């Protein structure tokens, strides 16, 4: 692996190049990214740690670089970062969309059973 952090400045140019080839896809991706970043329930550090764990599980070096730096800048400790990565090691990734639909369905069921909104 090359110096991981050297990948970070390459991302904007690479994404801009891809946007020229897939404008609608990248426009949609950027909208999704902005919506996730404006979340209400997780802190910036928590989102960065989750993203880092997913980057480990999905084996994406660019993602590792970006999200490691983001977690560090958000105040994550070395222990928090490595623990997040250990969760990724345990889980080994997974089809996130499929499992998130199951989580959403489960939340609906819990809300119906308890009537509690959180």
Beta strands, then each sheet from edge to edge (+ up, - down):
end
